[in-house]
Structure formats: structure tokens, C-alpha cells
Amino acid sequence: MFSDRLFPDLSLNSIALEIDRLQAADVNLINLTESNPTLVGLRYPPNLFNLLNNSDSSRYSPHPLGSKKAREAVAGDYQRRGIAIDSESVILTVGASESYSLLFKLLCDARDTVLIPCPGYPLLEHLCRLDAIIPSTYRLRYYGEWSIDLDEMESAVTDQTRAILSVNPNNPTGSFIKPGEWKRLTAVCRERSLALIVDEVFSDYPLIPNFPSDPQHEGALIFRLGGISKAVGLPQLKLGWIVVTGPSSLREQALKRLEFICDQYLSVNAPIQFALPDIFRIGAAVREQIQERIWINYQSLQQIVDNDPLCNILWTEGGWYAILQAPAMVEEKELTLRALRQAHTLVHPGYFFDFQKQPLVVISLLLPTERFVEGVNRLLSVIEEMTENLNRT
């Protein structure tokens, strides 16, 4: 009866079941996986949400690609980052997930493939399946820093491949795409008639100075994704965008087809479009708090781990996650469950993101610093106890 786009078994895994058990018992968990900026004690300007109460919203005059004023606001936000784009090349969506879905509809027929990075966020595979296309992976390798296995990426392209998807910086490795990688990615896309989809939702959060420069299309059709969920910490307002760049003929064809697709949905609500210029302006204060929070927490994490003989941190360049490597004898799933049961601390096991190197855990840098530090110390205590027990046996 049901579509095979869904996984046949949607039952909860052992980690999710343990979380449910602890929450039912009203246990106060330290959630080192928290990715929701509205739940981590940030100060939102008191007038921010009043912006949605706009008399202009009483008129409904939709445009498939979004209102002119809102699209110009997105172009203005790119200008803040020193990037010049044409507002006519902006398409508004209700978030990155819809952006992906629209692009899959534009580029792919059923059973076509797109290449996605690995390690990577599981959402990408789910979104591919829900649009009846097949995700094929290319790996990021770690040799003191993360880099794309460009030979593997290129060899993964087949006659059924329609696009290469990249995340910049990647989630959860935090690695920016380097200039040489951009050059090879765009060359492969140009030569094989593929689109390049670049998810830039974490681009406002570098953890290193002078992070890599803005990509140039070099003859390739590129779709750049962003949204206010990360850019100004407002996931509840559901506003994202696609920016189309590339050779003018391809860009115009893509925009024309996207306009038709979007006209069937008209999913972006009017109040958020009218308010967007002011949301970017006032919401900058939230972004600055997130930038400060993740920087302080990342520095705190480095200081703690520098004094711990058992663990180390994998190099990261941006985003709001960090990767902690535990001793080789420790098993990831057991560590995650013990951290929950003994220390009431939740982390992501590395296998959640398809890391090859183990054991790794992924932690968010968003929590208030005092609680973040407590959670990290609890986690390290569990790792120390597990290591001692394993050494004795």
C-alpha cells in the first residue's frame, strides 16, 4: 500500500528509546546535540517578531519566485558577505529541505542519481529518497584536515547522475571547500553537464580566519542554498532561498522552469516576505550571539581536551559542531548509551553521519557555555571509566 520511498522499518533505535525513557522520567539531560538556536538562551530583540504584523500582509499577490522586495533583501545579505548576486536569480522557499526538493524536481527523473558528501547529514539521503532519486556518495577524507576525495567523486559520476551536492562548510565535519576543490567540482559539472548544488546554510559561522573564497561558476550551473534558520537563528519562520548562477543561457532556462514548479506550490507566506529586509537587519544581533557562543565553546572544548590524555578533537573550520575522537578500544554506540544512562548527556555517535574513522562523537557548540562545559566533562568522565574498565579486562 505504501511507497517504497520510505524506509520499511521506521521504529526507534536503542538510543532514541533511551532518550524517550529518560525524558519520561523527567531526567534533566544535557543535550550536546542541540541544533535549535531558539532553545539555547539567546537574546532575541523584543521587536523582532512584531515585524510580521505588517498591514501589507493583508494583500495576497504571490509571485512564484518570491516578492521583489524579499529577493532584493536576500541579495543584500549576500552583499554583506562581499558577494554580488542578481536578485532576479533568487528563488524563495520555506527552507533548505524544500530547496532541495525543488531542485530535484528540476534536474532529475525518477531513479536518477545525485552525488552527496560522506560523512554527511542523514537528511540528504532521506530527501533524495522522498523525491524518488538515488543518492550516491563521495567521501571526504581526514588527514589532519578534511578534503574531498576528488578522484572518487569524479569516478562516481555515471550516465544517470544529474547533480553533485556539496555543503560549505560541511555538516558535521565543518570543512570548507578549498579553491582547488571548487575548480575540480565545477570542471566535472561543466564537462559532464551536471548541476552543482551548494548548501551554504552554515557559511556565516567560520571557526578559522580567512576561510576559502567564494566559488566562481567557471561555466557550470550552480545552485546556492541558504536560509534564515541559520543566518539569523530563526528556524520557526521557515524561509530559505536558492540563488542560481552560471552561464546565462542555462541560468535563464533553470529560472524559467523553477518558476513553473514554484507556481504549483506558492509555499512562502506573505508576512515573512514583507518583513524580510528588517529581519535581516535586526536579526544580525542573533547571528552575532551565535558566532560568539560557538567560538567561546570551541575554545573551551579545546582547552578541556588539551588536558585530557585520552581524547582529541578533529580539525574543523566552520559550522556549529565539533568532532571528538575517543580511544580506539571504546565502541561508539556503547559510549553514546552510557553517556545517556550514567551521565545524562546526549551526543551523536559518529556512525550517524557515516564516518569511517571510529570511535567519534559529534557535539553541538550551541549550548550556554557553562552547560556545554559540564556536558563535555561528563562525557570525558564516561570515556575515562570505559577505558579503565576495558584496560582491566
N, C-alpha and C positions, 0 to 999 in steps of 0.2 A: 504493500500500500504506500510506503513512504519512499522518498527519494534517496538514492544512494550517494547524494552529495553530502549527507550527514554520516558521521561515524556510526557504525551499528551499535556500539556499546557506549552509552553516554553516562554510565554510572560513575559515582565519585571514586577517586583513588584513595589510597590509605592516608595520604597527607590531608586531603580535603575532609575526609571523615574525622580525622583527629582534630582539625580546626573546628568543625561543627560541634564535636563533643565538648571541647574546652569552652567554646562560646556559649553553649547551652548551660554549662556550669558557671557561667558569668566570670570566667577567668580573665584577668586583665593581661592580654597579650601585648608584647612589644612587636609591632608589625614592621619588620625590616624589609618588607616587600612593598610598602605603601607607595602607590604611584598617583594618588589623587591629591592634588595641591590644596583642595578645599578642606582637607581633613588634618592638616599639619600645623595649624596655629598661625597661618599667615594673616597679616592685617590687610583686609580689603577696604579700599576707600569707601566711606559711607555712602557717597553719592553714585557709586559705580552702577548699581542695579536700577537706580532711578532713570538712567538713560534709556531704558526700554519703554518707559512711559512717555512715548512721543506721539503727539497728535497726528503726525504724518502717517503713523502706522494704521490709522483708521481707513486709509485708502489701500485697496489691493490692486496693484498694477504690476504684475510679475513680469520679469524678463528671464528667459531660460538660463542665461549665464549669470544672473545676478544684477542688481541695480548698478547704474553707472557710478554713483557716489561710493558705494561699498567697494566696488572693484578698484576705484581710484585710491581708496584707503589702503587696500592690500598692496598696491603698487608703491604707495608712500611708505609702508612699513618695510618693504624691501630696500627703498632708498635709505632708510635709517641704517641699514646694514651695508650701505655703499654699493648696492646692486640696482642697476637700472633695468626696469622691465616696462613693457607696454600694458597699461590697464586693460586694453582691448583683448589681451591674451590671457586674462584672468577668468576663471570659472569658479563660482562659489558653490560650496557643497555643505552638507551638515557634519562634515568631519572626514578624517583620513579614510575610515572604512568605506564610506560612500565614494570617496575619490577613487579608491582602488577599484571598486565595483564598476563605476562609470567607465574607467579606462579599460577594464577587462571586456566590457561590452563593446567598446570602441574597437579594440585591437584583436580580439580573439573569438574564434568559433569554439563550439563545444569540443573538448578533448585536445585543444591546442595547449601548448606549454608556455610558461614563463619561468625564468631563472630567478631564484630567490637566494639571499645570502644565508650561510650556515657557518657558525651559530647565528641564530636569529630569533625573532619573536614568533611564537606559535600562531599568532593571529594571521600571519601572512598565508600560511598553509590553509587555514580554515576559510579565509576569504576566497582563495583560489577554488577550493572545492565547492563553495556555495555558488560560484559562477560557472561551475561545470568545466573548469580548466585544470590542467595538471601542473603542480609545482615541481620544478626540478632544481636541485640545489647546486651552488658552487661554494667552495669553502673559503673561509678566512683562516689564515694560519698565524700562529703566535711564535715569534722568535724575538722575544724581548719587547716587541710591539706587534700590533695586528696589521696584516696586509692581506689583500685579495690574492688568492691563487689564480692569477690571470690565465695561465695555461689551462687549468681545469675549467675555468669559466668559459673560455673560448671553445674548448672541446665538448662542452655540454650543449652547445647550440646545435639544434637539429632542424630539419625541414619544417617541423611543427612548432618551433619556437617563434614567439611573436614579440617578446619584450624581455629585457633584463631589468630586474628590480634591484635598486640599491638603497641603503639607508645611511644618511650622512648627518651626524655621526650614527654609527650602527648601534642598535639596541640588541643585546646589552653590552657589547664589547667596548662601546664608547670610542670607536676608531673612526676618524675622518678619512675620506677618500683622498689619496695623495695625487699630486699633479700627474705623475706617470700613470697612475691607475685611471684617472679621468681620460687621459689620451687614449689608452688601450680600450676602455669601455666604449668611448664614442666611436673609435675606429671600427670596432667589431659591429656596433649597431649600424653605422653607415654602410659598411661593406655587405652586411647580411640583411639589410632592410628591416632592422628591428627598431623598436622604440626603447628608450631608456627612461625608466620611472625612478625618480629620485625623491625619497621621503626625507624631508628636512625638518621634521617637527621638533627635533632636539637641537637645532642649529644655533639657538640663542644661548646655549649653555656649554661653552668650551671650558675645559679644565687646564688647558695649556695656552700660552701666549702664541700669537701668530699662527693660528691654525690654518689649514690649507685654503687656498684661494677659491673663488667662485668658479664653477665649471663653465667652459665655453662649449657651445654645441658642436662646432667643427663639422658641420654637415649632417649631424644626427638630430632626429626628432626627440626632444626631451620634455618630459612632464615633471614639474616640480611640485611637491605636495607640502602644505603647511596647514596650520590651524591655531585658533586662539586657546585651545585646550592647554598647549604647552607655552605658546608665545606670551600669553598674559595670564596663565593659570586659571582659565575659565572653561573647564570641560562641560559644565552644565548648560552653557549657552549654545553648544552644538553649531559651530561654524568653522569650516575649513575651506581650502581652496586648491585649485590646480592652476599652475602657470605653464603655458605652452610656449616653448622656444624651439628654434630650429630653422631650417630653410623655409623661406616664405611660402612656397607652394604647399609643402607638407603641413606647415602650421595652419594655413588657411583651410585646408581640407579637414584637418583634425578639429578645428574650431567649429566648422560648419556641421560636422557630424555630432560633435558633443552638444551643440545647441539643440539638435533634434532629440538626442537622448534625454537631455535635461528637461526639455519641454514636456516630456511624458510624466515627469515626477514633480517639478516645481517644489522641491522639498525644503528650501531655505525660507524661514519665516521672515516677514516684513520687519518686525521691530528690531531684530538683530542687525539687519542690513542698514536701517536708518541710523542706528546707534553706533555702527562700527567705527567711524572716524574717532569719536570720543572714547570708545572702549580702548582703542589702541593708545590714545593719549593718556588716559587716566590709568589704564591697566599696566602701563610701564612700571608703576610703583610695585606692583605684584611681581613682575618679572625680575626686578632688581632684588627683591627679597629672596626669590628662589635662587638667583645667582649667588647671593651672599651665603645662603643656607648650604647649598651643595658644596661651595668652596670650603667653608668652615668645617663641614662634616668630612669632606675628603681629606683635609689636612689632619683632622682629629684621628681619622682612621689610620692614616699613615704613621702618625706618632704612636698609636697603640700597637700596631702590628710591628713597627720597628723594634719594639721592646719585647716581642713575642718570638721565641726561638722556633716555633712550630709552623707558623703560617707566613704567607706573603701575599702581596696584592699584585695582580696583573696590571700592566700599564694601561691606562685609559686616557683618552684625550678630550672627551666631552660627554654630554648627556647627564642623567642624574642617577646612574647606577655604578656600582663598583663590584669587582670580582675578587673574591678571597679564595686562595688556594690552601687547602688543608694538607696534612701529611698523607702520603700515598696509601698508608695502611687503613685510613678512615674511609668508610663507604658512605657515599653521598646521601642516599635515601635514609640510612640509619642515622646519620648526623642530623638530617632535617627533622626526623621524627623525635629524636632525643632532645633537640633544641626546643621543640614544642612541648614535650611532656615534662622535661626536667626544668627547663629554663623559661618556659612560656614565651619563647621568642620564635618568630616565623621568618624563615629565609627561603629563597628559591634554590632548589638543587640545580646543579649545572645541566643535568640531562634534560631539564625542562626546555632548554634552549638548544639542545643537540650539540653540546660541547663534546669534543673527542677527548680532551685532556681532563682527567679527573684526579682527585675529587675537588670540585669547585662549588662555591655557593655565590649567589648573586644577591646583593643587598642594595636597597634604595638609599639615596643620600638626602631624602626629603624631610625626614622626621626632625622635630626640635632637637637641638644638639645634645642636650642633657639626656634625653631619652634615647637618642641614637647611640651615644657612648655607652649607656647602660646596656643596651641590646647587644652591641659588639662585644663588650666584656663578658656578658652571659654566654654568648656563642663561643668565645675563646675558652671559657671555662669548661664547656661541654667537650670541645675538641681536646683539651688537655686531659680530661678524665678518660675519654675514649682511648687516647693514645697510651696513657699509663696502663689501662686495662689490657690493651692489645699487646703491649710490651711484656706484661707479666705472663701472658699465655703463649 
